[in-house]
Amino acid sequence: MIVKQLLSLFFLLAQPFAADAHSPGPDFSGWHHGFSHPFNGWDHLLTMIAVGMWAAQQRGRAVWLLPLAFVGVMSLGGLAGVAGAAAPAAETMILLSVPVFGVLVIRRLRFRILTSLTIVGFFAFFHGFAHGQEMPASASLLSFALGFMLATLLLHGVGIVAARLFLLAFTCLFGGAHAGTLPADAAAPAAASPEQEEEVRLPEIEVIERSDSQIGIAGSASEGNIGEKQLKLRPIFRPGEVLETVPGLIVSQHSGEGKANQYFLRGFNLDHGTDFLTQIDGVPVNMVSHAHGQGWTDTGFLIPELIRTLGYQKGVYYAENGDFSSAGAANIQYFNTLPAGILKFSGGSFDYYRGLVADSVRIGEGNLLYAVEGNYNDGPWQNGNHFSKGNAVLRYSLEHDDWGWSATAMAYGADWNATDQIPRRAVESGLLDRFGLIDPSDGGRSRRYSFTTEWHRQSDHGATRVMAYGVYSLLDLYSNFTYFLDDPVRGDQFAQPDRRWQSGLKAAHTLYHQIGGRESETTLGLQFRNDVIDNGLLLTEKRRRYAAVREDHVAQSSIAPYAENKTQWNDWLRSNVGVRFDGFRFDVNSDRQENSGTRLDGLVSPKGGIVLGPWAKSEIYLNGGLGFHSNDARGINTRIDPKNGEMVRRADPLVRTYGAEIGARTARLDGLQSTLSLWWLDIDSELVFAGDAGTTEAGRPSRRYGVELANYYTPTDWLTFDADFSFSKARFRDNEIEAGSGLPVGKHIPGSVETVIAAGATVHDLRGFFGGLRLRYFGPRALIEDNSRRSKETLLLSANLGYQISKHLTLMAEAFNLLNRKDSGIDYFYTSRLPGEPSAGVDDIHFHPVEPIGFRLGFTASF
């Protein structure tokens, strides 16, 4: 009865919105418009999900026959609509389909398969007919139809999964309520004595592959692990793309190789890493108070072949994660020893070359791992990228039965010419080639040297881990985004030098104990970090300095004690609660005294989660917590705008974030692992230090929410499919009014990705062959607050194919952008000026193109 009442309320509340479903938008051409169209009308959305739910209730062949029948008949209706046929009362039938399928689902009505197909087909025809009338009779008709059909099947799938998860949750939560009504002869046997009762212990299983089950281990639906078996079989264009194995995460670039990547996740344009924490063996890569942008995450020093596992956690629910982790966090762990030595070389399109030598040898009681990498890439640009890097890793590790330690040294250096975004108007007018540029002197150089030591110990009573690290990094970055807007003679190029010493300590002790006879573990941890920084914003011409906007010496420190408890209360309920305190000190000595000063701030962040299950190899998760992100130390001490001399309001040092999530994970079907999560995240203020301008912009409060569906399927031991879908909505929560016009600015958050799809098929070992095909899609997004300018979608298809000739020799071929699409890696909307244009400049979309189709060939020799 409760289920029926809830579903009745859901469908009745939804009907007032259905009438708005068929207002044709300004442009319906293209695959993306077809794909996104079902999500713009509540009648379509509800009907398609309801068809999936009803199909799941029918079971048997109906689970797949009904969705396929809907899509097939809908296509016929679409053709009738395009042909101009008449279908009276089409809109009425579409509206009627919502309550009809609502009743079918609520009442759980079942018919013969032919009757069910007739009902589905009847309403599907009218849904297709309406959209056929709206579709343009153009060359893009086919792509529109394919996109719409794919979205329809996806929504049917969501309905099927939702029905099964809802039924499972209801059975688990309320099924035990009738236990007391069993007859006496069906009563359970007498309870076992305390000595006979089996202990319920927390699992002690190490999960390093996505194929490894997280049932009974994970604390939320949005955490997981990716292992080296999956990574080594993926086509990877640049090192940072290993992070794209995190479901819903996109890694892009707006300046060619060399500069830190651009990241998108959960409705965020994370710029170069603002709200996603990236760590290598526990060492944070995100840089605080960086010259170019807060959270700068340069993963150019990453060597994919050394990765043992990548663990990810999305959301603010984990006590060990602090600054930069509101959207999520990833920790990449390197091997201590390699299975065999590696000699690898590859070369390909646009003067791409890469070589790697890596091995581990036994020295004394421990192992010494070493790796040396060299890489050159010119790219398709008219002014070559000339990206060259050298990279080295040296690690000594020693392991005993219950304790061990390691010491790791890394060195990295890179130099490049930048290929920054260009104005669309220049390409459309023929002034610039798609792979051209305005200022050929843009570019930079980067250096990173680090040393890390780690010690760990484990016993029957607990586990301890302590690590310390030191990093020296250098960046000289030259950019010109507005061309001749500020200085019509010299141009607008600027430099952002950054030199820093970064050091830190992490310590954690986990105590195994019991609470009321239930197995429990409590972790107490302490994290400390200190950054000493010299950076600036300089005006340059052809990389030569002629003025300084600001130069600063920054000392920033943070300390964070935290506690976390995990308890297994019984065989179907476990909890995870934690709290952390983050205290910060920001000290700035600026070249302008008014912008110097010291500020202190701190926040307490509680977190918690409940896990129900497992039942039928499935679990349900409830998570919530508070988090934060820090702002640039220069921005929180700035009183005078260094560019124009005007007074500005100092920004708050720390910004509170609030998050919650409900999710499910199932491995009920053999070989298939699926997770579904519905998440929400609020931010008090999207504070951003504009490194390109040397000032702080105190952002507006925002809200993001969405749904993620991740699937990993291994039907055989040599074949794997994965398909991840992420949909999100991001909006400002206030109603800001533009000072000049008095009109609302708008609520869209520029650059926030709304749709991300990543899917692939991988062959592991088929008579010596291996490889795969990967699709990556991220949809259009608002480029300005009022949504009047939007980017287009980006879709890339890549593949690789390898053959193991012998035990010691393997050949590999990779192909990128197989469809040779002319999409953008990223888009912006702002004002710039080209020679001869008005002095006030021109508002325009600026984009960085994806590279055209390209190929790479290589070999790997093991020794």
N, C-alpha and C positions, 0 to 999 in steps of 0.2 A: 504493500500500500504506500509506503514512504517513497519507493522508487517511482510509482505512477504519479504521485502528487508533485514530485520534483520535476519530472519530465513534462507534465501538463503545464506547470507554471512556466517552464522554459519556452515551450512552443507558443503559448498564448502571449507571453511578453514579446516574443520576437515578431509576431504578425504585424504590428503597426509599422515596422520598418520595411516590410516587404514591398510596399507600393513604390519605393524609390529605386527599385532594382534596375529599371530599364530606361534611365535617362542617358542617351548616348553621349559619350565624352567627346572631346575635341579631336581625338585621333585614335582609331581602332586598328590601325595597321601594325603588323609586326607580331613576332612570336610572343614577346613579353606582354603586349596588350591582351592577346588571347589568353595567356596563362593567368594574368592578374584579374581578368574580367569577372570570373566567378566569385572572387573575394570582395567585389564592390557592391554586390546585391545580397541582402539577407535571405531573400527567397531562394536563390540558387544555392547559397552556402548551406542553409538549413536542409533543403531538400536533398542535396548530394550527400551530406553527412548522414541524414536519416536513412537514405537508401542503403548506405554502407552498414548502419546499425541494424536495419531490418534484415539485410542479407546475413549478417552474423547470427541473428536469432534463428534464421531458417536452417542454418548449418548445411552440411553436405555440399552438393554441387552448387546450391544457391549462393554460397559465399562468393564464388567468382562469376557465376552466370548472370546474376542480377546486375552487378556493376558493369559488366561487359555489354549486357543488353541495353542498359541506360545510355552508355556512350555510343553504341552502334545506332540505335534509333534516334538519338539526339543528333547524330551526324546527318541522317536522312532528313530530319526536320530542318536542320540548318540549310541543306541544299534546297529544300522547298522554299525557305525564306528568301534565299539569294535569288531564286528563279522568279520571285514575285507572286507565288501562289497565295491564295486567300485561305486564312484559317480564322474564322470568327471566334471571338471570345478567348483568344490565345492568352492574353494577360490574366483573364479570370481563371483559366485552368492552371496557370502558373501559381497564382495566389492560392488556389484551392489545394495544390499539391503539398503545401506546408502542413495544414491541419490533417490532411489525409494520411501522409506518411507519419505525422506525429501520433495519430491514433493507432496506426499499425504497429509502431514501436512501443507505445505505452501499453497497449493491450496485448502485445506479443502475439499478434494474430498470425497464424500459419495456414497456407493454402497449398494446393498442388503446385508443382513447379511451373506448369503452363499458365495457371491463373496468376501467379506471382509475376511471371514475365510479362503478361498482358498488362497488369497494373503499372509496372515500371515503364514499359514501352509506351503506354498511352501518354503519361505525363512527360516522358523524355522527349517525345516528338514536339510538344509545345515549347519546352525549354529551348530545344534546338531551333525551332522555327523563329522564336523571338530574336535569338542571337544571329540567325541567318539574315534577318532583315536589317540588323545593325552592322553586319560585316560589310566592308567595302568590296565591290567587285573589281579587285585589282590583283596584281601579281602576288601581293602579300596575303591573299585569301588563304592559301594553303598553310602558311606559317601561323596565321591567326588560329585556324582550325586545329592545328596540331597542338598549339599551346593551350587552347581551351580544353581539348580532350585530355591532355596530360594533367591539367589542374583538376578536372572532374574526377579522373581516376585517383588522384592523390586524396581528394576530399572523401571519396568512397572508402579509401584505405583508412583515413582518419576515423571515419564512422565505425568501421569494422574493429579497429584497435580499441576505440573508446568504449564500444559495447562490451567487449570482452574484459577490458580492464575494470569497467564499472561493475560488471557482474561479479568479477573476482573480488573487488574491494568490498562490495555489499555482502557477499557471502562470508568473507573473512571477518568483517566488523560485526555483522548481526546474526550470522549463522549459528553462533553458540548460544543465542538467547533462548532456544527451544530445548536445550540439553536437559533441563529439568523435567520435561514432559515425556521422556522416554519411559516405556513400560519397564517393570521391575526386571523382567527376564532379559532386557537389553541393556541393563545398567552396566557401567564400566566395572572392571575388576577392581578389587581392593587396592588402595594406593600402596606403592612399595615403601618399604622402610627407608629411613634416611641413608642407611648403609647401601641399600640396593638402588637408590635413585641415581640415574645417570646424570653426571654433571653437564651443565650447559656452559661451554667455554667459548671465549672469543676466538675466532679463527686466526691461525697463524700461517697464512698462505701468502706467498709472494706472487703478485700479479704483475707481469711485465708485458704481456701481449694483449691486444684488443680481443683476440679470440679466447683469452682466459676469462672464465666467468667471474663477475663481480658480485654475484648473488651471495648474500651473507657477509660481504666485506665492505662494499661501498656505503658511504653515508648520505649520498644524494644520487639523483638520476643523472646529474650533469658532471660526474667525475668519471675518469677512466684512465687507461694506460695504452700506449702504443709502443710496440716492441720493434727490434731491429729487423725481424723477419718481414714486417709490413713495410718499413721504411726503405729497405734496400731494393724493393720491387716497384717503387713508385718513380715515375719520371719527375725529377726535381730540377727546376730551371735555375733557382738560386738557393743558397743554404737556408735562408729564413723560411722557405716554403715547407720545411718539415713541420712547422707549427700549424700548417693547414690540415694536418691530421686531427687537430682538435675540431670536433664537429661545430660548424657554423662560423669558423674563423677564416678570414680572407687576408692574404699577404700580398701587397701590391708595391708599386714603386712609382715615384713621380720625378725621379731625377737620374734614371739610369743606374748602373751598378756603382757601388762605393758608399753611397749614402744609406742611412738606416731605412728599413722598409716602412711602408705605410700599412696599418692594421685596421681591420673592421671586425666587430663582434657585437652581437646582442644590441643592435641599434646604435652602436657607437662608431663614429669615425675616430679611432684611437690615435690619430696622427701618427707619431713615431713610437707610441707605447704608453699613453697617459694613464689608462686604467686597466691594463693587462700586465701582470707581473710575470716576467720571464727570468728563469734562473738556470744556471749551468752548474750541476752538482751542488745546488744550494746557494751559489754565489749570485746575487742579484745583478742582472744586466741593465735594468732601467737606471738612468742617471737622473739625480735630483738637480734642480736649478741649472739645467744645461743651457748652453748658449743658444742652441737652435730651438729647443722646446722641452718642456717638462716631461720626464719619463723616457727620454731618448733611449731607444733599444736597438743597438747595432749588433746584429748576429752574424756579421760578416766573418768572424773568426770561428764559426761553428764548422765542424767537420762531420758530415752526416754518417760516414762509415764508422765513426767511433761511438755512435749513440747506442747504448744498451736498451734504454727505455725512456719514454716521454710520458710523464704523469701530468694530468690536467685536472683542475677543479674550477668550476665556474660558479660565481656568486660570492656573497660575503659571509659564508657559513663556516669558515675554517679558521680556528684560532691561530694557527701558525702563519697565516697570511695577513700582512698589514698593508702598508702603503702600496698604491698602484694596483690593487687586486680586486677592485669593486666589480669589474666585469668578469674577472677570472684570473687564473694563475697557471703556469706550466713550469715544471722542473725537469730539465733534460739531464740524464745521467749517462756518463761515459763508461765504457768498459774499463776494468782493471787489467784484464788480459784478453787478448784476441785469440780466436780459435786457430788462426793461421796468419802468417804474414801476408801483406797486400802490396802489390805493385800495380798501380792503376794509371791508365792514360786515356784521355778522350779528346776529341777535336771535332769541330763542326762549323756550321754556318757563321758568317760574320766574324771570322778570325777568333773563334773560341778555342782555347786550349786549357787543359787541366791535367796536372800530374799529382800523384799521391804515393807515398811510401809509408807504410805503417807496420809495426810488428811489436810483439812483447817477448821478452827473454827472461829466463830465470837467473837472478843474481842473488846469491846468498839464500836466505830463507824467503825472499820476496820476489816480486816480478817488476821488471822495468818495461813500461810501454812507451813507445815513441812514434811520432807521426810528423811528417813534413809534407806540406802542400804548396803548390804553385799554381796560379791561375791568371790567364789573360783573356780579355773579352773586349772586342772593339764595338760590337753591336751594329745595328742597321743604320745608325745615324749618319747624316751628311758630315758632321764633325765628329769623328770617331770617339767613342767612350774612353778608349785607351786605358781601360781598367786593368790594373795589375796588382796582384797581392801575393804575399808570402805568409805562411802560417806554420806554426810548429807547436807540438804538445809533447811534454815529457812527464811521465808519472811513475813513481815508485810506490808499490803497495805491498803490504804484508798481512796475511790472514791466518789466524789461528782458529781453533774451534769456537771460542766464545769472545774473541776480541781481535781487533785489527786496526791498522792505520794506513794512511796514504799521504803523499805529498805530490803536488802537481804544479808544474810551471808551464805557462803559455806565452807565446809571443806572436803578434800579428801586425802587419803593416799593409796599407793599400793606398794607391794614388789613382786619380781618375779625372776625366773631363766630365762635367755635368751635362745632362740632356734634359733640362727642366721643362715644365709644362709650357705650352705655346698657345697663343690666342686663336680661337676658332676662325675669327674673321680673316686672319692672315692666310690661313690655309684655303678657305673658301674663295678668297679673291685671287689666289694664285701667287701671292707674295712669298709664301713659304711652302716648302714641301712638307708632307705629313711627318717626315723624320728630320726636318730642319730645326733651326734654333735661332734665337735673336742675338744672344751674347755668347760667342764662342770661347770667351775666357773664363766662364763659370767652371767650377770644379772643386777639388779638395784633396786632402790627404788625411789619413787616420792611422793612429798607432795605439796598440794596447798590449800591456805586459802585466802578467798576474802571477801570484804565487798563493797556493791554497794548501792548508794542511788539515787533516781530519782524523779523529780517533773515535772508535766506537767499541762498545762492550755490551754483551747480553748474557743474562742468566735466567734461571727459573723464576726469579723474583722481580726482574726488571731489565730495562735497556737504557743505555746512556750513549749520547752522541755529542761530540764537541768539534767545532770547526772554526778556523780563523782564516781570513783572507786579506790580501792586499792587492790593489790594482792601480796601475798608473796608465792614464789614457791621454791622448792628444788628438785634437781635431782642428783643422783649418778648413773652413767651409766658405766658398764664394758663390753667391747667388744673385740673381736679378729677375724678380718676378713681375715688376711693373715697367721695366725697360727704360723709358724716357719721361716718366710722369713727374718725378721730383726734380730731376736735373736734365734738361733738354740737351745739354752739351756733353757732359761726362757720362751720362747714363746713371741708372739707379743701382748699380752693383754694390753689394755690401758684404762684409766679411764677418764671420762669427767664430773667432778663435776660442778654444776651450782646452785648458790644461787642468788636470785634477789628480789628486791622490785619494784613493778610496780604500778604507779599511773597515773590517767588521768582524764580529764574533757571533756565533750561534751555539747555544748549548740547550740540550733538552734531556730530561730524565723521565722515563716512563716506569711507573710502579704497577706491578700486577698484584691485584688484591681482590677482596670480595666485599660486596655490600649486601647485607641480609642474606648471605649464602649464595649470592649471584656473582658470577665472574665479572670483574671490572678492571679497567686500567685507567690510571690518571697520569697525565703528562704535565710536567712543570717545565717551562722553557724561558729562555732569556735571549733577546736579540739586541745587538748594538751595531750601529753604523756611524761612520764619520767620514765626511767629504771635505777636502780642502781644495778650493777651486779658484782659478783665475780665468775669467772670460770677459768678453766684450762684444760690442756691436760697432763695427768700423765702416766708414764709407770708403769705397775703393773704386779704382778704374783699372781694368785689366790686371786685377789682383795687386794693385799698388795702392797703399793706404794714403789718403789725403786729409781725412778728418775722423774724429771719433764721436759717436753718439753717446756711448757710455763705456766705461771699463770698471770692473768690480773684482774685489777679492772676497770670496764667500767661504765661511766656515759653517757647515751644517751638521748637526749631530742628532741622533735619535736613539732612544732606548725603549724596549718593549718587553716587559714580562708578560707571560700568558699562562693560562691553565686550561686543561681540557680533560673531560671525563667521558669514557665510553663504557657503557654497561649493557650486558645481555640479560634482560630481566626474565625472559623465558624463551622458549624456542620460536616465538613469533613476534617478539617485541624487543627492540634495543634502542638505546638513546645515545645522543652525543651532545653534550653541552660544554660551552667554553666561554672564556672571557679574556680579553687582552687590554692592556693599557699602552698607549703610544705617546711618549713625551718627546717634544722636538725643541731644539734651540737653533735659531736662525740668526747668524751674525754677518752683516754686510758692511764692508768698507768700500764705498763707491768714490769715483772721481768727483762726484758732486756731494758735498757734505749733507745736504738735505735728504739725500737718498741712502744715507748710511744709518745703521742702527742695529739693535739686537731685540729679538722678540722670542717669547716662549709660548708654547701651547701644548695641550695634551687632550686626549680623548679616551674614554672607556668604551669598549665595543663588545657587548655580549652576543653570543651566537648559540644556536641550538638546532637539533634535528631529531626526528623520530622515524624509525624504520619499522614497518609492519610486514611480517612475513619471515621466511619465504613460505608461500603456498603455491603448489604446482609450478615450482621453479620461477616464482614471480615475487616481487617486492613492491611496496608502496612507500614513498618518501614524503615527509613534510619537513621543510627547512625554513629558517628565518634568521636574520641577524642584522647587525649594524656594522658599517665599515666607514672608510674615509679615503680621501686622497689629499695629498699636500700640494700647496702651490709653491711657485718659484720663490726662493728667499729674496731675490731682488724685488719681485713684485710686491711682497708684503711689507717692504720697507720703503717703497718709492712714494714720495710725496709730491715731487715735481716731475712732470713728463720731460725726459731728457731730450726729446726731439723738438718740442715747441715751447717749453718753459712754463706750461700751464700747470696749475695745481691739480692733483688727482687724489682720489680716495685710496688709502692703503687697503689691500685685499686681506681677507682673513687667512691665517696660515693653514688651517685644516678645514676641510669641507666634509660634512657628514653625509653618508649614503645609507639607504635603507633597502633591504632586499628580502624577498620571500619566494618560495618555490614549492610546487607540488608536482610529484613525478612518479613514474613507475618504470620498472625494469623487468623484463621477462626473458627466459631462455626455455620457454615451454616447448617450442618446436625444436627438434633436433637440428643442431647446426646454426640456428638463428638466434641472435641476441639483439634485442630492441630496447630502446629507452624512449620515454616520452616525458617531457617536462613543460610545465607552464610557469613562467617566471615573471617577476615584477621588480623594478629597481627605481627608487627615487633618489635624486641628488639635490641637496639644498641650494647649490650654486655651481654652475659649470665654470668654475674659475679657470682661466687660461692666461698664462703669461705669453704675450705675443713676442716671441724672440725675434721675429722679422722686423718688429717696429721698436723694440726696447721698452714697451709699456705693458701694463697689466689690464686686461679687460675682465671685470667682475661679471661673470655670466649670470644667467637667469636660472631659477629652479626648474628642474626637468623631471620627466617621468618616462620610463620605458617599460614595456611589457611585451611578451611574445610567447611563442610555442616552438619547441624543438623536437624533432623526431629523428633518431639515429638508429641505423640498422646495419648489422654485420652478419653475413650469411655464408657459411661454408658447407655447401652441399656435398663436396667430395674432399679428399685430402689434397687435391691439386688445384682446386678452383675456389675463389672467394669473390663475393659481391659485397659492396658497401654502398649505402645510400643515406645521406644526411640532409634533412630539410630544416630550415630555420626561417621563421617569420616573426617580425618584430615591428613595433610602432613606437616612435620617439617623438615627444612633444614637450615644449616649454609649458610650465604650469601657470604662468602669470599672463597678463594681458598688457604687454608693454606698448606704449603709444609713441609714435615717431614725433620728435620735438617739432620739426618744421611743418609737417602736413597735418598733424593731429590724428592720423589714421593708425590703426593697429599695425604693428610691425609684422605680426604673424607668429605662429606657434611651432612651425616646423624647425627641427634642429638641422642645420646644413650638414650634408655629408652622411647622414644616418642611413645605413643600409637597411632596407625593409625585407628583402628576400635573398636568401643564400641557399644554393643547392650544390652539393658535392656528391658525386657518385662515381663508381668505378667497378671494373671487373679485373681480377688478377689471377693469372695462371702461375702456380708455384713451381711445379716441376713435372712437365709432361714429356717424358722421353728426352730429357735434356733441355727442353725449351721452357722459357719462363717469360713473363712480361705482363702487360696489362693496358687498359684503356681508361682514361680518367676525364671526367667532365667537371668543369667548375663554372658556376653561374652566380653572379650577384646582380641584383636588379636595379632599376632606376631609383634615384634618390633625390630629395630636394636639395638644391644648391643655395637656396636663400630662404629666409624665414617665412615669406608669404607663399612659398611653393610655386612661384611664377616661373622659375627656371629649374629645370630638372635635367639630370644626366640621363644617358641612355643605358641600357643593360650591357653587361659584359659576359660573354660566353666563350670559354676556351676549352678545346678538346686536345688532349695530349696522349701519347702512347709510348711504350717502350717494348722491345723484343730482345731477348737474349738467348744464347745457346751455350751450354757447358760442353766444350769440346773434350775436355779431360778433367781429371781431378784437380789439375793445377792451372787450367786456362779456360777463361770464359769471354765470349764476345757479347757486346751490347750495342743496340741502336736505340736512339731516342728521337721523338718528333714532338714539336711543340706548335700550338695553334694550327692544328691539322686543317681546320676549315678556312684558314687564312683570313679570319675576320678582322675588320678594321675598327675594333672597339678601343675603348680607353681604359688604361690602368687606373686612372683617377681623373676627376673633374672638379674644377673650382669655378666660382663666379665672383669676379671682382673687377676693379677699374685698373686699366693699364693704358699706356700711350705708346704708339709707334711713331716714327718720324713722319711729320706732316699732318698729324692728327691734332684736334683741338687741345689746348693746353690743359683743360679739365680732364682729358682722357676719355676713354670709352669703356662702358660696362660690357663685359663679355664673358663667355665661358672659356676657360683655359683648361687644356687637357694634356695628358701625357699618353701617347698611343701605346698599345701593347705591341710587342715585337711581332713581325710577320712570321709566316711558317718557317720553321728552322729545323735542322737535323744535326744530330751528334752521333759519332761512332767512337767506340772505344773497346778496350780489353782490360781484363783483370787477371793478373797472374798471382797465384798464392804460393807461398813457400814456407 
